[in-house]
């Protein structure tokens, strides 16, 4: 009473309700302040934050110090077991000021099987794998989206980062960032992004038009064929305006926009994109 708790309720008969979080170690029960962070699509893994130390030391993680009422730690619940997420590489230190990379399931902050979860601390993106290993994403960009499997991640500076090769494909040709992501395929092999730069080699669209420097140009990237120009949008297509449109999520922030609903979506394979524009 007076606090917050996260519960998992099954739909089997009779209903079964499970407390995901054990009793707090430092806080009073009525002072707990948990925030849900996401789940795997099959609901086998659940992620949340809390400003209390809830786990003990294991071979994969140290016992987190009390983060205090102004701080929080990140946790995963799987099969009745709770594990710490915000563990730095090497599994001996807990990151301070950690947050989950995104709360939107559309950008896959949690992989489809729940084995990978992306989180950030101190301006660095990390991925926790199988509740046992943390890897640092070796690029200064912030999280924009990950592939469904969690093996690729798109960052705000235009880096499409591969966990397998630990290398980047720079979508912005050294431009250091782009306006935002309109949509992507589930595996990030196809991306629709918006950039004010006129990217070389993007060519003309089917009407013979080219990208315009300084304008919000919509591009299509495919891992087998590179980047192609689609159309030049209106700046209000992405941040509200009279038409209340929101074709792209800002690359520097979350993939939501309080001004308008999202007005662009790709098919799961990225072959098709539907979007709305005030431009012809």
C-alpha positions in Angstrom: 0.0 0.0 0.0 1.3 3.4 -1.0 4.1 2.0 -3.2 4.3 0.5 -6.7 4.6 -3.1 -7.6 4.9 -5.0 -10.9 2.7 -8.1 -11.3 2.6 -10.8 -14.0 -0.9 -12.4 -14.4 -1.4 -15.5 -16.4 -4.6 -16.0 -18.5 -4.9 -19.6 -17.5 -7.7 -20.7 -15.2 -7.6 -20.0 -12.4 -5.8 -16.7 -12.7 -2.3 -16.7 -11.2 -0.7 -13.5 -10.1 3.1 -13.4 -9.6 5.0 -10.6 -7.9 8.0 -9.9 -10.1 9.9 -8.1 -7.4 11.0 -9.4 -4.0 10.9 -7.4 -0.8 13.1 -4.3 -1.0 16.4 -4.4 0.8 16.8 -0.7 1.7 13.4 1.0 1.1 10.2 0.5 2.9 7.6 -1.4 0.8 5.4 1.7 0.5 8.4 3.7 -0.9 9.2 1.5 -3.8 9.1 3.3 -7.2 9.4 0.8 -10.0 9.1 1.6 -13.7 8.4 -1.0 -16.3 11.0 -1.1 -19.1 9.8 -3.7 -21.6 9.5 -7.4 -22.3 10.4 -10.0 -24.9 7.6 -10.6 -27.4 6.8 -14.0 -25.8 6.6 -12.4 -22.3 9.3 -14.8 -21.0 11.5 -11.8 -20.0 10.5 -8.7 -18.3 12.6 -5.6 -17.6 12.1 -2.8 -15.0 13.9 -0.3 -12.9 13.8 0.4 -9.2 15.6 2.7 -6.8 16.5 -0.2 -4.5 19.0 -3.0 -4.5 17.1 -6.2 -5.2 19.7 -8.8 -6.1 22.7 -10.4 -4.4 26.1 -11.0 -5.8 26.5 -13.8 -8.3 29.3 -15.0 -10.6 27.7 -12.8 -13.4 27.1 -9.6 -11.4 28.0 -7.9 -8.1 25.5 -6.9 -5.5 24.4 -3.4 -6.5 24.9 -0.6 -3.9 21.8 1.2 -2.7 21.1 3.7 -5.6 19.1 5.9 -3.3 15.7 7.4 -3.9 17.0 9.6 -6.7 18.7 6.7 -8.5 17.7 3.4 -10.0 19.1 0.1 -11.1 17.8 -2.1 -14.0 16.6 -5.6 -13.6 15.4 -8.6 -15.6 12.8 -11.1 -14.5 12.9 -14.5 -16.2 11.4 -17.7 -15.1 11.1 -16.5 -11.5 14.7 -15.4 -11.3 15.8 -11.8 -11.0 19.1 -10.5 -12.4 20.9 -7.2 -12.6 21.1 -5.6 -16.0 23.2 -2.4 -15.5 26.5 -4.3 -15.0 29.5 -2.9 -16.8 31.7 -5.2 -18.9 33.7 -7.5 -16.7 30.8 -8.1 -14.3 32.4 -6.5 -11.3 31.0 -2.9 -11.4 27.5 -1.5 -11.5 26.8 1.5 -13.8 25.3 4.6 -12.2 22.5 6.5 -13.8 21.5 3.7 -16.2 18.3 3.7 -18.2 16.8 1.3 -20.7 17.6 2.4 -24.3 14.0 2.9 -25.2 10.5 2.1 -23.9 9.1 1.5 -27.4 8.8 -2.1 -28.5 8.8 -0.9 -32.1 12.5 -0.2 -32.0 13.4 -3.6 -30.4 15.3 -2.5 -27.2 14.7 -6.1 -26.2 15.5 -8.9 -28.6 12.8 -11.3 -29.7 14.0 -14.1 -27.5 14.7 -11.8 -24.6 18.4 -12.7 -24.6 19.6 -9.1 -25.3 18.5 -5.8 -23.8 20.0 -2.4 -24.7 20.6 0.2 -22.1 22.6 3.4 -21.7 24.7 5.1 -19.0 27.0 8.1 -19.1 26.3 8.6 -22.8 27.4 5.1 -23.7 25.2 2.3 -25.2 25.5 -1.2 -23.8 23.9 -4.5 -24.4 23.4 -7.2 -21.7 23.3 -10.7 -23.1 21.8 -13.8 -21.5 21.9 -12.1 -18.1 25.6 -12.9 -18.0 27.6 -10.7 -20.3 27.7 -6.9 -21.0 29.1 -5.5 -24.2 29.9 -1.9 -24.9 28.8 -0.5 -28.2 32.0 1.1 -29.5 30.4 4.3 -30.9 29.5 7.6 -29.4 26.0 7.7 -30.8 22.8 7.2 -28.7 20.4 4.3 -29.3 17.8 4.7 -32.1 16.7 1.2 -33.0 17.9 -2.4 -32.9 17.2 -5.4 -35.1 14.7 -8.0 -33.8 17.6 -10.4 -33.0 19.6 -7.7 -31.3 22.7 -8.3 -33.5 22.4 -4.8 -35.2 21.8 -1.4 -33.7 21.3 2.0 -35.3 22.8 4.9 -33.5 22.0 8.7 -33.7 25.3 9.6 -35.4 24.3 7.5 -38.4 26.3 4.4 -37.4 24.6 1.1 -38.2 26.6 -1.1 -35.8 27.1 -4.8 -36.1 27.7 -6.8 -32.8 29.3 -9.5 -34.9 32.0 -7.4 -36.5 32.0 -4.6 -33.9 32.1 -2.2 -36.9 29.9 0.6 -38.4 28.3 1.4 -41.7 27.9 5.2 -41.7 24.6 6.1 -43.3 25.4 9.8 -43.3 28.8 9.7 -45.0 30.6 11.3 -42.1 27.8 13.8 -41.4 27.6 12.8 -37.8 23.9 12.3 -37.6 20.5 12.5 -39.2 17.1 13.9 -38.4 15.4 10.6 -37.6 14.1 7.2 -38.5 10.9 6.8 -40.4 10.8 3.0 -40.2 12.9 -0.1 -40.7 12.7 -3.8 -41.4 12.8 -6.1 -38.4 16.4 -7.1 -39.2 17.6 -3.5 -40.0 18.7 -4.6 -43.5 16.4 -1.9 -44.9 16.0 1.5 -43.4 14.0 4.6 -44.2 15.6 7.6 -42.6 15.5 11.4 -43.0 18.6 13.6 -43.4 19.1 17.3 -44.3 22.3 16.4 -46.1 22.4 15.7 -49.9 24.0 12.2 -49.8 26.3 11.4 -52.6 25.4 8.4 -54.8 21.7 8.5 -53.7 20.7 9.4 -57.3 17.3 10.5 -58.4 13.9 9.1 -57.6 11.4 7.8 -60.2 10.3 11.4 -61.0 13.9 12.5 -61.7 14.2 14.6 -58.5 17.3 14.8 -56.4 17.8 15.4 -52.7 18.0 19.0 -51.6 20.6 20.1 -49.1 19.1 21.6 -45.9 15.7 20.0 -46.5 14.3 16.8 -44.8 15.2 14.2 -47.5 13.7 10.8 -47.1 16.3 8.1 -48.0 16.1 4.3 -48.3 19.1 2.2 -47.3 19.4 -1.5 -48.2 22.4 -3.5 -47.2 22.8 -5.0 -50.6 22.5 -1.8 -52.7 23.3 1.2 -50.6 21.3 4.4 -50.2 18.7 5.8 -52.6 16.8 9.1 -52.5 13.0 8.7 -52.1 11.6 12.2 -51.7 12.0 15.6 -50.0 9.5 16.0 -47.2 8.3 19.1 -45.4 9.9 19.8 -42.0 6.4 19.8 -40.5 6.0 16.2 -41.7 8.1 15.2 -38.8 7.3 17.5 -35.9 3.6 18.2 -36.0 2.5 21.5 -37.5 -1.0 22.2 -38.8 -1.3 18.7 -40.2 -0.1 17.1 -37.0 2.2 14.7 -38.8 5.0 12.6 -37.4 6.8 10.7 -40.1 10.0 10.1 -38.3 11.2 9.6 -34.7 13.9 12.0 -33.7 17.3 10.3 -33.9 18.6 12.1 -30.8 15.7 11.0 -28.6 13.0 8.4 -28.1 10.9 7.1 -30.9 7.7 8.9 -29.8 6.4 12.3 -30.3 3.9 14.0 -28.0 2.7 16.3 -30.8 1.2 13.8 -33.2 0.8 10.1 -33.8 3.4 8.2 -36.0 2.4 8.6 -39.6 4.9 6.2 -41.2 5.3 2.5 -41.1 7.2 -0.2 -43.0 6.4 -3.8 -43.7 8.3 -6.2 -41.5 10.7 -7.0 -44.3 11.1 -3.3 -45.1 10.0 -3.7 -48.7 7.2 -1.2 -48.4 6.9 2.1 -46.6 3.6 4.0 -46.0 4.0 7.6 -45.0 2.1 10.9 -45.1 3.3 14.3 -46.3 2.0 17.7 -47.0 4.3 17.8 -50.1 3.0 16.6 -53.4 
